[in-house]
Amino acid sequence: MEGNESATAAKVRQAWTFNRLLLVLAFVDLLVAFVVLGGFSLSTFVFAGPFLIPAIVTTALLVWKPNPWFYLAAGIGISFLFILFLPFIIAGLSNPASPYDFSGNTLGLVSVFWALPAGVIGFWRVRKGQPMADARSGWRTRQGLYALAVAFIATGMIVTSAIAYGHAAGTPSGGGFDFAPTTTVNLTTENFVFKPATFTVPSGTLAAIVVMNKDATLHTFTYELNGRTYSHDLLPGTMTKFLVFFDSAGSIPFWCIPHLSMGMTGTITVS
């Protein structure tokens, strides 16, 4: 009799609560956010993989055993990375026309808004011995409606980004010139690298720079001349053309603003 009661009690303790389910969904959402932010590039995901270790370990512990501390640890482990890089996320959200950066950051925020409350509430209620809604009925609670509202808002933001990108991609980005350039330089951006990273243009002449962005994320072609910064957005999968005029010889560094820290730089040699 006592053995049956112990087995029943263990089964109740191991039952999937709504907070436990929401934390697992937040972890899955975090993985999707990383894939989208990396432009579906395996190399980027491998580079960022070590940052996912706390989320992987704490979520696995919670799945194994719904200990109150595992609830709290999973909530923090899933959320800490996007909270840590919040300034970069805000910058990524500032340009809805960059669909991968914008959508990835939006999905990452969803994981934070889901995981932190679920982790804290799960920790508190298990510690206090308070009941929690099960995985199915939890969607009808106030917390469940909050989680759905977050998902709907994020979906609306991502759809808006897709529409903005479609509009921007359909708008010519320097496709015609009023003056014929003397020389033309063709570049590509691929795997977060300018190719070629170094090229030469003659001084005192009008030169056209044509950049094909083969990555699935927004880049920029940015340089500084005479104390003024010039920057051109390179939309994913599109070609961007612009004219430059340098009146003296020298070396002019250029870079991609969002990926400068990844070494996405180059040099224009003016001869």
C-alpha atoms as an extended CHARMM CRD file, in Angstrom:
* protein
*
       271  EXT
         1         1  MET       CA              0.0000000000        0.0000000000        0.0000000000  PROA      1               0.0000000000
         2         2  GLU       CA              2.7380000000        2.3890000000        0.9960000000  PROA      2               0.0000000000
         3         3  GLY       CA              4.6640000000        1.5120000000       -2.1630000000  PROA      3               0.0000000000
         4         4  ASN       CA              1.6620000000        2.3850000000       -4.3300000000  PROA      4               0.0000000000
         5         5  GLU       CA              1.2330000000        5.7000000000       -2.5330000000  PROA      5               0.0000000000
         6         6  SER       CA              4.9120000000        6.5380000000       -3.0510000000  PROA      6               0.0000000000
         7         7  ALA       CA              4.6750000000        5.7040000000       -6.7330000000  PROA      7               0.0000000000
         8         8  THR       CA              1.5670000000        7.8620000000       -7.0870000000  PROA      8               0.0000000000
         9         9  ALA       CA              3.2180000000       10.7520000000       -5.2650000000  PROA      9               0.0000000000
        10        10  ALA       CA              6.2990000000       10.4760000000       -7.4600000000  PROA      10              0.0000000000
        11        11  LYS       CA              4.1150000000       10.4920000000      -10.5590000000  PROA      11              0.0000000000
        12        12  VAL       CA              2.3500000000       13.6460000000       -9.3850000000  PROA      12              0.0000000000
        13        13  ARG       CA              5.6630000000       15.3590000000       -8.6740000000  PROA      13              0.0000000000
        14        14  GLN       CA              6.9480000000       14.4540000000      -12.1320000000  PROA      14              0.0000000000
        15        15  ALA       CA              3.8120000000       15.6410000000      -13.9430000000  PROA      15              0.0000000000
        16        16  TRP       CA              4.3980000000       18.2970000000      -16.5780000000  PROA      16              0.0000000000
        17        17  THR       CA              3.2620000000       21.6530000000      -15.3240000000  PROA      17              0.0000000000
        18        18  PHE       CA              2.5750000000       24.6130000000      -17.5670000000  PROA      18              0.0000000000
        19        19  ASN       CA              5.6900000000       26.4200000000      -16.3160000000  PROA      19              0.0000000000
        20        20  ARG       CA              7.8340000000       23.4000000000      -17.0650000000  PROA      20              0.0000000000
        21        21  LEU       CA              6.4060000000       23.1810000000      -20.5910000000  PROA      21              0.0000000000
        22        22  LEU       CA              6.8480000000       26.9280000000      -21.1430000000  PROA      22              0.0000000000
        23        23  LEU       CA             10.5110000000       26.7410000000      -20.1440000000  PROA      23              0.0000000000
        24        24  VAL       CA             11.1400000000       23.9380000000      -22.6320000000  PROA      24              0.0000000000
        25        25  LEU       CA              9.3380000000       25.9280000000      -25.3570000000  PROA      25              0.0000000000
        26        26  ALA       CA             11.4420000000       28.9740000000      -24.4530000000  PROA      26              0.0000000000
        27        27  PHE       CA             14.5870000000       26.8790000000      -24.8850000000  PROA      27              0.0000000000
        28        28  VAL       CA             13.4460000000       25.6500000000      -28.3090000000  PROA      28              0.0000000000
        29        29  ASP       CA             12.6180000000       29.2420000000      -29.2520000000  PROA      29              0.0000000000
        30        30  LEU       CA             16.1340000000       30.2610000000      -28.1590000000  PROA      30              0.0000000000
        31        31  LEU       CA             17.6690000000       27.6800000000      -30.5220000000  PROA      31              0.0000000000
        32        32  VAL       CA             15.5270000000       28.9280000000      -33.3980000000  PROA      32              0.0000000000
        33        33  ALA       CA             16.5580000000       32.5240000000      -32.6140000000  PROA      33              0.0000000000
        34        34  PHE       CA             20.2330000000       31.5620000000      -32.8610000000  PROA      34              0.0000000000
        35        35  VAL       CA             19.7150000000       29.8140000000      -36.1790000000  PROA      35              0.0000000000
        36        36  VAL       CA             17.8340000000       32.8040000000      -37.6290000000  PROA      36              0.0000000000
        37        37  LEU       CA             20.3520000000       35.3460000000      -36.3190000000  PROA      37              0.0000000000
        38        38  GLY       CA             23.1380000000       33.3820000000      -37.9360000000  PROA      38              0.0000000000
        39        39  GLY       CA             21.3780000000       33.5240000000      -41.2910000000  PROA      39              0.0000000000
        40        40  PHE       CA             20.9990000000       29.7330000000      -41.1580000000  PROA      40              0.0000000000
        41        41  SER       CA             24.7950000000       29.4980000000      -41.2960000000  PROA      41              0.0000000000
        42        42  LEU       CA             26.2100000000       26.4330000000      -39.5540000000  PROA      42              0.0000000000
        43        43  SER       CA             29.5250000000       28.1790000000      -38.8640000000  PROA      43              0.0000000000
        44        44  THR       CA             27.8020000000       30.9890000000      -36.9640000000  PROA      44              0.0000000000
        45        45  PHE       CA             25.7800000000       28.5150000000      -34.9210000000  PROA      45              0.0000000000
        46        46  VAL       CA             28.9260000000       26.5480000000      -34.0590000000  PROA      46              0.0000000000
        47        47  PHE       CA             30.6500000000       29.7890000000      -33.0250000000  PROA      47              0.0000000000
        48        48  ALA       CA             27.7410000000       30.7370000000      -30.7510000000  PROA      48              0.0000000000
        49        49  GLY       CA             27.1780000000       27.1860000000      -29.4920000000  PROA      49              0.0000000000
        50        50  PRO       CA             29.2280000000       27.5060000000      -26.2760000000  PROA      50              0.0000000000
        51        51  PHE       CA             26.9760000000       30.3540000000      -25.1630000000  PROA      51              0.0000000000
        52        52  LEU       CA             24.0610000000       27.9200000000      -25.2000000000  PROA      52              0.0000000000
        53        53  ILE       CA             25.6150000000       25.5070000000      -22.6960000000  PROA      53              0.0000000000
        54        54  PRO       CA             23.9480000000       27.0360000000      -19.5740000000  PROA      54              0.0000000000
        55        55  ALA       CA             20.5290000000       26.8830000000      -21.2530000000  PROA      55              0.0000000000
        56        56  ILE       CA             21.0920000000       23.2970000000      -22.4330000000  PROA      56              0.0000000000
        57        57  VAL       CA             22.2610000000       22.0610000000      -19.0180000000  PROA      57              0.0000000000
        58        58  THR       CA             19.5830000000       23.8040000000      -16.9370000000  PROA      58              0.0000000000
        59        59  THR       CA             16.7570000000       22.7930000000      -19.2860000000  PROA      59              0.0000000000
        60        60  ALA       CA             17.9520000000       19.1860000000      -19.2660000000  PROA      60              0.0000000000
        61        61  LEU       CA             17.9790000000       19.2140000000      -15.4570000000  PROA      61              0.0000000000
        62        62  LEU       CA             14.4410000000       20.5790000000      -15.3780000000  PROA      62              0.0000000000
        63        63  VAL       CA             13.2250000000       17.9270000000      -17.8190000000  PROA      63              0.0000000000
        64        64  TRP       CA             14.9020000000       15.2690000000      -15.6980000000  PROA      64              0.0000000000
        65        65  LYS       CA             13.5080000000       16.5080000000      -12.3970000000  PROA      65              0.0000000000
        66        66  PRO       CA             11.2070000000       19.4770000000      -11.6580000000  PROA      66              0.0000000000
        67        67  ASN       CA             13.2170000000       20.6390000000       -8.6650000000  PROA      67              0.0000000000
        68        68  PRO       CA             12.3920000000       24.2520000000       -7.6270000000  PROA      68              0.0000000000
        69        69  TRP       CA             15.9940000000       25.3200000000       -8.1290000000  PROA      69              0.0000000000
        70        70  PHE       CA             15.9930000000       23.7460000000      -11.5800000000  PROA      70              0.0000000000
        71        71  TYR       CA             12.9920000000       25.9080000000      -12.4740000000  PROA      71              0.0000000000
        72        72  LEU       CA             14.8740000000       29.0390000000      -11.4490000000  PROA      72              0.0000000000
        73        73  ALA       CA             18.1310000000       27.9250000000      -13.0650000000  PROA      73              0.0000000000
        74        74  ALA       CA             16.3850000000       27.1540000000      -16.3610000000  PROA      74              0.0000000000
        75        75  GLY       CA             14.6500000000       30.5400000000      -16.3790000000  PROA      75              0.0000000000
        76        76  ILE       CA             17.9630000000       32.3330000000      -15.8470000000  PROA      76              0.0000000000
        77        77  GLY       CA             19.9970000000       30.0240000000      -18.1060000000  PROA      77              0.0000000000
        78        78  ILE       CA             17.6570000000       30.5020000000      -21.0590000000  PROA      78              0.0000000000
        79        79  SER       CA             17.4030000000       34.2640000000      -20.5810000000  PROA      79              0.0000000000
        80        80  PHE       CA             20.8450000000       35.4560000000      -19.5350000000  PROA      80              0.0000000000
        81        81  LEU       CA             22.4620000000       35.5870000000      -22.9800000000  PROA      81              0.0000000000
        82        82  PHE       CA             19.8780000000       37.8690000000      -24.5800000000  PROA      82              0.0000000000
        83        83  ILE       CA             19.8050000000       40.0410000000      -21.4610000000  PROA      83              0.0000000000
        84        84  LEU       CA             23.6110000000       40.2580000000      -21.5340000000  PROA      84              0.0000000000
        85        85  PHE       CA             23.6230000000       41.4210000000      -25.1610000000  PROA      85              0.0000000000
        86        86  LEU       CA             20.5540000000       43.6490000000      -24.8240000000  PROA      86              0.0000000000
        87        87  PRO       CA             22.2830000000       46.7400000000      -26.3400000000  PROA      87              0.0000000000
        88        88  PHE       CA             23.0490000000       44.7650000000      -29.5110000000  PROA      88              0.0000000000
        89        89  ILE       CA             19.5020000000       43.4090000000      -29.5960000000  PROA      89              0.0000000000
        90        90  ILE       CA             18.0700000000       46.9280000000      -29.4180000000  PROA      90              0.0000000000
        91        91  ALA       CA             20.3270000000       47.8860000000      -32.3380000000  PROA      91              0.0000000000
        92        92  GLY       CA             19.1110000000       44.8470000000      -34.2710000000  PROA      92              0.0000000000
        93        93  LEU       CA             15.4890000000       45.7860000000      -33.6430000000  PROA      93              0.0000000000
        94        94  SER       CA             16.0820000000       49.3110000000      -34.9590000000  PROA      94              0.0000000000
        95        95  ASN       CA             16.0510000000       48.1180000000      -38.5850000000  PROA      95              0.0000000000
        96        96  PRO       CA             12.9460000000       46.0260000000      -39.4450000000  PROA      96              0.0000000000
        97        97  ALA       CA             14.1180000000       45.8790000000      -43.0750000000  PROA      97              0.0000000000
        98        98  SER       CA             16.8280000000       43.4010000000      -41.9960000000  PROA      98              0.0000000000
        99        99  PRO       CA             14.5790000000       40.3480000000      -41.5910000000  PROA      99              0.0000000000
       100       100  TYR       CA             17.0340000000       37.8440000000      -40.1190000000  PROA      100             0.0000000000
       101       101  ASP       CA             18.5570000000       40.1540000000      -37.5050000000  PROA      101             0.0000000000
       102       102  PHE       CA             15.1650000000       41.5950000000      -36.5900000000  PROA      102             0.0000000000
       103       103  SER       CA             13.3490000000       38.2470000000      -36.4590000000  PROA      103             0.0000000000
       104       104  GLY       CA             16.1620000000       36.5150000000      -34.5750000000  PROA      104             0.0000000000
       105       105  ASN       CA             16.3020000000       39.2300000000      -31.9310000000  PROA      105             0.0000000000
       106       106  THR       CA             12.5130000000       39.2120000000      -31.6300000000  PROA      106             0.0000000000
       107       107  LEU       CA             12.4760000000       35.4430000000      -31.0990000000  PROA      107             0.0000000000
       108       108  GLY       CA             15.2430000000       35.8000000000      -28.5370000000  PROA      108             0.0000000000
       109       109  LEU       CA             13.1810000000       38.3000000000      -26.5690000000  PROA      109             0.0000000000
       110       110  VAL       CA             10.2270000000       35.9020000000      -26.6530000000  PROA      110             0.0000000000
       111       111  SER       CA             12.3990000000       33.2770000000      -24.9470000000  PROA      111             0.0000000000
       112       112  VAL       CA             13.2800000000       35.8290000000      -22.2510000000  PROA      112             0.0000000000
       113       113  PHE       CA              9.6700000000       36.9270000000      -21.6870000000  PROA      113             0.0000000000
       114       114  TRP       CA              8.5980000000       33.2980000000      -21.4360000000  PROA      114             0.0000000000
       115       115  ALA       CA             11.4850000000       31.8330000000      -19.4660000000  PROA      115             0.0000000000
       116       116  LEU       CA             12.0640000000       34.3440000000      -16.6780000000  PROA      116             0.0000000000
       117       117  PRO       CA              8.4570000000       34.4760000000      -15.3680000000  PROA      117             0.0000000000
       118       118  ALA       CA              8.0560000000       30.6980000000      -15.7380000000  PROA      118             0.0000000000
       119       119  GLY       CA             11.3070000000       30.0550000000      -13.8850000000  PROA      119             0.0000000000
       120       120  VAL       CA             10.5010000000       32.3970000000      -11.0060000000  PROA      120             0.0000000000
       121       121  ILE       CA              6.8640000000       31.2860000000      -10.6730000000  PROA      121             0.0000000000
       122       122  GLY       CA              7.8130000000       27.6010000000      -10.8770000000  PROA      122             0.0000000000
       123       123  PHE       CA             10.5190000000       28.0630000000       -8.2410000000  PROA      123             0.0000000000
       124       124  TRP       CA              8.2320000000       29.9650000000       -5.8960000000  PROA      124             0.0000000000
       125       125  ARG       CA              5.2470000000       27.6350000000       -6.1380000000  PROA      125             0.0000000000
       126       126  VAL       CA              7.2140000000       24.4110000000       -5.7910000000  PROA      126             0.0000000000
       127       127  ARG       CA              9.0760000000       25.8330000000       -2.7900000000  PROA      127             0.0000000000
       128       128  LYS       CA              5.8150000000       26.8820000000       -1.1620000000  PROA      128             0.0000000000
       129       129  GLY       CA              4.0180000000       23.6730000000       -2.1050000000  PROA      129             0.0000000000
       130       130  GLN       CA              1.4510000000       25.6020000000       -4.1170000000  PROA      130             0.0000000000
       131       131  PRO       CA             -0.3220000000       23.8850000000       -7.0200000000  PROA      131             0.0000000000
       132       132  MET       CA              0.4920000000       24.7910000000      -10.6080000000  PROA      132             0.0000000000
       133       133  ALA       CA             -1.6430000000       24.4540000000      -13.7170000000  PROA      133             0.0000000000
       134       134  ASP       CA             -0.8590000000       21.4450000000      -15.8400000000  PROA      134             0.0000000000
       135       135  ALA       CA              0.6580000000       21.7390000000      -19.2940000000  PROA      135             0.0000000000
       136       136  ARG       CA             -2.7270000000       21.6490000000      -20.9970000000  PROA      136             0.0000000000
       137       137  SER       CA             -4.9270000000       23.8600000000      -18.8560000000  PROA      137             0.0000000000
       138       138  GLY       CA             -2.1770000000       26.4130000000      -18.2100000000  PROA      138             0.0000000000
       139       139  TRP       CA             -2.8680000000       28.1810000000      -21.5090000000  PROA      139             0.0000000000
       140       140  ARG       CA             -6.2240000000       29.3180000000      -20.0970000000  PROA      140             0.0000000000
       141       141  THR       CA             -4.6640000000       30.9700000000      -17.0520000000  PROA      141             0.0000000000
       142       142  ARG       CA             -3.4910000000       34.5830000000      -16.8670000000  PROA      142             0.0000000000
       143       143  GLN       CA              0.0710000000       33.4180000000      -17.3300000000  PROA      143             0.0000000000
       144       144  GLY       CA             -0.9590000000       31.3850000000      -20.3610000000  PROA      144             0.0000000000
       145       145  LEU       CA             -2.7440000000       34.3620000000      -21.9120000000  PROA      145             0.0000000000
       146       146  TYR       CA              0.3610000000       36.4620000000      -21.2330000000  PROA      146             0.0000000000
       147       147  ALA       CA              2.5330000000       33.8790000000      -23.0270000000  PROA      147             0.0000000000
       148       148  LEU       CA              0.1490000000       33.8220000000      -26.0020000000  PROA      148             0.0000000000
       149       149  ALA       CA              0.0940000000       37.6250000000      -26.1300000000  PROA      149             0.0000000000
       150       150  VAL       CA              3.8940000000       37.7000000000      -26.2720000000  PROA      150             0.0000000000
       151       151  ALA       CA              3.8410000000       35.1760000000      -29.1180000000  PROA      151             0.0000000000
       152       152  PHE       CA              1.2040000000       37.1310000000      -31.0830000000  PROA      152             0.0000000000
       153       153  ILE       CA              3.0570000000       40.4410000000      -30.6520000000  PROA      153             0.0000000000
       154       154  ALA       CA              6.3050000000       38.8150000000      -31.7990000000  PROA      154             0.0000000000
       155       155  THR       CA              4.5510000000       37.2990000000      -34.8100000000  PROA      155             0.0000000000
       156       156  GLY       CA              3.2000000000       40.7170000000      -35.7520000000  PROA      156             0.0000000000
       157       157  MET       CA              6.6630000000       42.2480000000      -35.4560000000  PROA      157             0.0000000000
       158       158  ILE       CA              8.2220000000       39.5490000000      -37.6530000000  PROA      158             0.0000000000
       159       159  VAL       CA              5.4940000000       39.9240000000      -40.3010000000  PROA      159             0.0000000000
       160       160  THR       CA              6.0390000000       43.6970000000      -40.2550000000  PROA      160             0.0000000000
       161       161  SER       CA              9.7630000000       43.1180000000      -40.7570000000  PROA      161             0.0000000000
       162       162  ALA       CA              9.1010000000       40.8330000000      -43.7130000000  PROA      162             0.0000000000
       163       163  ILE       CA              6.8600000000       43.4830000000      -45.3010000000  PROA      163             0.0000000000
       164       164  ALA       CA              9.4890000000       46.1970000000      -44.6900000000  PROA      164             0.0000000000
       165       165  TYR       CA             12.1710000000       44.0130000000      -46.2390000000  PROA      165             0.0000000000
       166       166  GLY       CA              9.9980000000       43.2690000000      -49.2550000000  PROA      166             0.0000000000
       167       167  HSD       CA              9.4500000000       46.9930000000      -49.7600000000  PROA      167             0.0000000000
       168       168  ALA       CA             13.1440000000       47.8260000000      -49.3280000000  PROA      168             0.0000000000
       169       169  ALA       CA             14.2770000000       45.0160000000      -51.6210000000  PROA      169             0.0000000000
       170       170  GLY       CA             11.8540000000       46.2190000000      -54.2790000000  PROA      170             0.0000000000
       171       171  THR       CA             13.2800000000       49.7280000000      -54.1550000000  PROA      171             0.0000000000
       172       172  PRO       CA             16.2980000000       50.3500000000      -56.3900000000  PROA      172             0.0000000000
       173       173  SER       CA             19.4030000000       50.8810000000      -54.2440000000  PROA      173             0.0000000000
       174       174  GLY       CA             21.6370000000       52.9650000000      -56.4810000000  PROA      174             0.0000000000
       175       175  GLY       CA             20.8560000000       51.0700000000      -59.6770000000  PROA      175             0.0000000000
       176       176  GLY       CA             21.4040000000       54.0060000000      -62.0570000000  PROA      176             0.0000000000
       177       177  PHE       CA             23.9910000000       56.7400000000      -62.4470000000  PROA      177             0.0000000000
       178       178  ASP       CA             23.6270000000       60.2430000000      -63.8850000000  PROA      178             0.0000000000
       179       179  PHE       CA             27.3700000000       60.1910000000      -64.6500000000  PROA      179             0.0000000000
       180       180  ALA       CA             29.2130000000       57.2580000000      -66.1540000000  PROA      180             0.0000000000
       181       181  PRO       CA             31.8920000000       55.9470000000      -63.7670000000  PROA      181             0.0000000000
       182       182  THR       CA             35.4520000000       55.6490000000      -65.0010000000  PROA      182             0.0000000000
       183       183  THR       CA             35.9860000000       52.3080000000      -63.2540000000  PROA      183             0.0000000000
       184       184  THR       CA             33.8140000000       49.6880000000      -61.5710000000  PROA      184             0.0000000000
       185       185  VAL       CA             34.7410000000       47.4600000000      -58.6340000000  PROA      185             0.0000000000
       186       186  ASN       CA             32.6960000000       44.3270000000      -57.9130000000  PROA      186             0.0000000000
       187       187  LEU       CA             32.5550000000       42.8640000000      -54.4140000000  PROA      187             0.0000000000
       188       188  THR       CA             30.5950000000       40.1700000000      -52.6320000000  PROA      188             0.0000000000
       189       189  THR       CA             29.7960000000       39.6080000000      -48.9870000000  PROA      189             0.0000000000
       190       190  GLU       CA             29.7350000000       35.9420000000      -48.0740000000  PROA      190             0.0000000000
       191       191  ASN       CA             30.1600000000       34.1770000000      -44.7280000000  PROA      191             0.0000000000
       192       192  PHE       CA             30.6160000000       37.6030000000      -43.0930000000  PROA      192             0.0000000000
       193       193  VAL       CA             33.6410000000       38.4790000000      -45.2500000000  PROA      193             0.0000000000
       194       194  PHE       CA             34.1570000000       41.0920000000      -47.9620000000  PROA      194             0.0000000000
       195       195  LYS       CA             35.5500000000       39.5160000000      -51.1280000000  PROA      195             0.0000000000
       196       196  PRO       CA             37.9260000000       40.9770000000      -52.1200000000  PROA      196             0.0000000000
       197       197  ALA       CA             38.7740000000       42.6690000000      -48.8380000000  PROA      197             0.0000000000
       198       198  THR       CA             41.3000000000       44.9580000000      -50.5500000000  PROA      198             0.0000000000
       199       199  PHE       CA             40.8950000000       46.7140000000      -53.8900000000  PROA      199             0.0000000000
       200       200  THR       CA             42.2870000000       49.7230000000      -55.7260000000  PROA      200             0.0000000000
       201       201  VAL       CA             40.5670000000       52.7160000000      -57.3200000000  PROA      201             0.0000000000
       202       202  PRO       CA             42.2760000000       55.6140000000      -59.1010000000  PROA      202             0.0000000000
       203       203  SER       CA             42.2430000000       59.0190000000      -57.4750000000  PROA      203             0.0000000000
       204       204  GLY       CA             40.4800000000       61.9450000000      -59.0960000000  PROA      204             0.0000000000
       205       205  THR       CA             38.0070000000       59.7260000000      -60.9390000000  PROA      205             0.0000000000
       206       206  LEU       CA             34.4370000000       58.6260000000      -60.4180000000  PROA      206             0.0000000000
       207       207  ALA       CA             34.3530000000       54.9390000000      -59.4130000000  PROA      207             0.0000000000
       208       208  ALA       CA             31.3670000000       52.6250000000      -59.0420000000  PROA      208             0.0000000000
       209       209  ILE       CA             31.3490000000       50.0570000000      -56.2550000000  PROA      209             0.0000000000
       210       210  VAL       CA             28.9430000000       47.1500000000      -56.7680000000  PROA      210             0.0000000000
       211       211  VAL       CA             28.3630000000       44.8470000000      -53.7970000000  PROA      211             0.0000000000
       212       212  MET       CA             26.4070000000       41.5950000000      -53.9590000000  PROA      212             0.0000000000
       213       213  ASN       CA             25.3360000000       40.4630000000      -50.4950000000  PROA      213             0.0000000000
       214       214  LYS       CA             25.2270000000       36.6640000000      -50.5690000000  PROA      214             0.0000000000
       215       215  ASP       CA             24.6140000000       36.3650000000      -46.8440000000  PROA      215             0.0000000000
       216       216  ALA       CA             21.1400000000       36.0630000000      -45.4010000000  PROA      216             0.0000000000
       217       217  THR       CA             21.6310000000       39.0280000000      -43.1040000000  PROA      217             0.0000000000
       218       218  LEU       CA             22.0320000000       42.7860000000      -43.4020000000  PROA      218             0.0000000000
       219       219  HSD       CA             25.5590000000       44.1600000000      -43.8760000000  PROA      219             0.0000000000
       220       220  THR       CA             26.8300000000       47.6860000000      -44.4040000000  PROA      220             0.0000000000
       221       221  PHE       CA             29.6560000000       49.1530000000      -46.4560000000  PROA      221             0.0000000000
       222       222  THR       CA             30.9160000000       51.9240000000      -44.2170000000  PROA      222             0.0000000000
       223       223  TYR       CA             33.9670000000       54.1550000000      -44.4450000000  PROA      223             0.0000000000
       224       224  GLU       CA             35.1700000000       57.5240000000      -43.1930000000  PROA      224             0.0000000000
       225       225  LEU       CA             36.5870000000       60.3110000000      -45.3440000000  PROA      225             0.0000000000
       226       226  ASN       CA             37.6720000000       63.7650000000      -44.1890000000  PROA      226             0.0000000000
       227       227  GLY       CA             35.9620000000       63.3200000000      -40.8330000000  PROA      227             0.0000000000
       228       228  ARG       CA             32.6430000000       62.2660000000      -42.3490000000  PROA      228             0.0000000000
       229       229  THR       CA             31.2070000000       58.7450000000      -42.2210000000  PROA      229             0.0000000000
       230       230  TYR       CA             29.5590000000       57.2490000000      -45.3070000000  PROA      230             0.0000000000
       231       231  SER       CA             27.4890000000       54.0790000000      -45.0070000000  PROA      231             0.0000000000
       232       232  HSD       CA             25.4630000000       51.9820000000      -47.4540000000  PROA      232             0.0000000000
       233       233  ASP       CA             23.0420000000       49.2440000000      -46.3850000000  PROA      233             0.0000000000
       234       234  LEU       CA             23.5900000000       45.9030000000      -48.1130000000  PROA      234             0.0000000000
       235       235  LEU       CA             20.2590000000       44.0700000000      -47.9570000000  PROA      235             0.0000000000
       236       236  PRO       CA             20.3430000000       40.2560000000      -47.8460000000  PROA      236             0.0000000000
       237       237  GLY       CA             20.4260000000       38.6390000000      -51.2780000000  PROA      237             0.0000000000
       238       238  THR       CA             20.4970000000       41.9600000000      -53.1500000000  PROA      238             0.0000000000
       239       239  MET       CA             22.9690000000       44.0080000000      -55.1630000000  PROA      239             0.0000000000
       240       240  THR       CA             23.8560000000       47.5460000000      -54.0830000000  PROA      240             0.0000000000
       241       241  LYS       CA             25.6200000000       50.1170000000      -56.2920000000  PROA      241             0.0000000000
       242       242  PHE       CA             27.0810000000       53.4640000000      -55.2800000000  PROA      242             0.0000000000
       243       243  LEU       CA             29.6110000000       55.9860000000      -56.5560000000  PROA      243             0.0000000000
       244       244  VAL       CA             32.7770000000       57.1600000000      -54.8140000000  PROA      244             0.0000000000
       245       245  PHE       CA             35.2320000000       59.9410000000      -55.5990000000  PROA      245             0.0000000000
       246       246  PHE       CA             38.5980000000       60.2270000000      -53.8750000000  PROA      246             0.0000000000
       247       247  ASP       CA             40.7560000000       63.2270000000      -54.7480000000  PROA      247             0.0000000000
       248       248  SER       CA             44.0230000000       62.0400000000      -53.1780000000  PROA      248             0.0000000000
       249       249  ALA       CA             45.9970000000       58.8210000000      -52.8480000000  PROA      249             0.0000000000
       250       250  GLY       CA             45.9560000000       56.8170000000      -49.6390000000  PROA      250             0.0000000000
       251       251  SER       CA             44.3490000000       53.9000000000      -47.8000000000  PROA      251             0.0000000000
       252       252  ILE       CA             40.7360000000       54.0640000000      -46.6420000000  PROA      252             0.0000000000
       253       253  PRO       CA             39.4640000000       51.3500000000      -44.2740000000  PROA      253             0.0000000000
       254       254  PHE       CA             35.8830000000       50.1480000000      -44.6620000000  PROA      254             0.0000000000
       255       255  TRP       CA             33.7860000000       47.8620000000      -42.4950000000  PROA      255             0.0000000000
       256       256  CYS       CA             30.3770000000       46.3820000000      -41.7470000000  PROA      256             0.0000000000
       257       257  ILE       CA             28.8290000000       48.0870000000      -38.7240000000  PROA      257             0.0000000000
       258       258  PRO       CA             26.8770000000       45.0920000000      -37.2920000000  PROA      258             0.0000000000
       259       259  HSD       CA             29.7650000000       42.6600000000      -37.8100000000  PROA      259             0.0000000000
       260       260  LEU       CA             32.8370000000       44.7890000000      -37.1770000000  PROA      260             0.0000000000
       261       261  SER       CA             33.6270000000       42.7290000000      -34.0690000000  PROA      261             0.0000000000
       262       262  MET       CA             33.7100000000       39.6120000000      -36.2620000000  PROA      262             0.0000000000
       263       263  GLY       CA             36.4660000000       41.1470000000      -38.3950000000  PROA      263             0.0000000000
       264       264  MET       CA             34.3090000000       42.0960000000      -41.3680000000  PROA      264             0.0000000000
       265       265  THR       CA             36.6070000000       44.8250000000      -42.6630000000  PROA      265             0.0000000000
       266       266  GLY       CA             38.5660000000       45.8090000000      -45.7510000000  PROA      266             0.0000000000
       267       267  THR       CA             40.7240000000       48.5110000000      -47.3020000000  PROA      267             0.0000000000
       268       268  ILE       CA             40.3290000000       50.7540000000      -50.3360000000  PROA      268             0.0000000000
       269       269  THR       CA             43.6880000000       51.7020000000      -51.8440000000  PROA      269             0.0000000000
       270       270  VAL       CA             43.4760000000       54.9910000000      -53.7190000000  PROA      270             0.0000000000
       271       271  SER       CA             46.3200000000       55.2080000000      -56.2430000000  PROA      271             0.0000000000
